Amino acid sequence: MSNPVLSHLLLADECLLDVKRVRIFERAIKKSVKPNSLVVDAGTGTGIMALFAARAGARKVYALEIDSEIAEMTRNTVRATGYGKIITVVNC
């Protein structure tokens, strides 16, 4: 029986390796997120999109993740990047 958390983490990592895809999302977020925006990143995974939104000037970002282990990993990433006051990771 496979570990669903490991499978989800591997899928998220695979997505991050697609640099072209990540850059396209980053540009789209920069264009659409305005200073003081409130952003919801549903299915945040690694939190990369939430981080892009925070860097684009969002006032608050709610990063929603159903998997508790991935949510904890994302919380650690958010803390490490210094965006803990802007991004709130919610396990739901």
N, C-alpha and C positions, 0 to 999 in steps of 0.2 A: 504494500500500500504506500503510495507516495505522500509526501508531506506537502499539504496545500500551501503552507506559509513559505516554504522553500521555493515552491513553484511560482508563487506570486513575486517573491523577491527576484528570482531569476528573470521573470518576465519584465519587471520594472528595470532591472539592470540592462537587459537587452534593449529596451526603449532608449535608455540613456546613451547607449553606444551608437545609436543612429544620429550622428551629429547633425546631418542635414535636417532631419525631422525636428530635433530639439531647437535648432536655430530658427526654423520657420515658426514654431510656437512662441519662441522668445520675441521675435519681431511682432507677431500678432498681439501678444500681450502688451508690449510697449506701445502699440498703436491704440489699443482699446482701454487700457487702465489709465485713468486720469488721477492727478493728485487728489487725495482724500477719498478715493473710491473705497467701497466696501466690496470685497471679493469673496466668493465661495468657490473653493476648489474641491469638487465632489469626486471622490476616488483619488485622493492625492498621491497615493503610492509613495514615491521617494520624496515628494514635496517640491520637486523642481519648478513646477508651474506656480506654486504658491510663492516660492522664492523670487521668481521672475516678477510676479505681481507686486511683491513688497519692494523690490528694486525699482519698479516703475512708478512708485509713489503711492501705492495704496495705503490708506489710513489703517485698515484692518483687513486681515485675510483669515478666513476660517478654512482650514484644510481638513476635510472630512475623510476618514478612512475606516472601513469596516473591520479590517484585520487588526487585532490588538497588538501583535508583535511588529507589524509594519508601522502602525501608528507610533509606537514607542521609538522605533528606529528614526522615524521622521521627526519626532520631538527632539531627539538628540542632535539631528542634523540642523534643525532650526536654532537650537541653543548655540551650537558650534559656529553658526554663521552670524550670530548677533542679531537675528530678527525676532527674538522671542517676545518682544513687546508688541510686534505687529502681527505675527502669525500665531494663531492658536490651533493646535492640532486636536481634533475631536474624534475619538473612537466611537463610531455609531453605526 
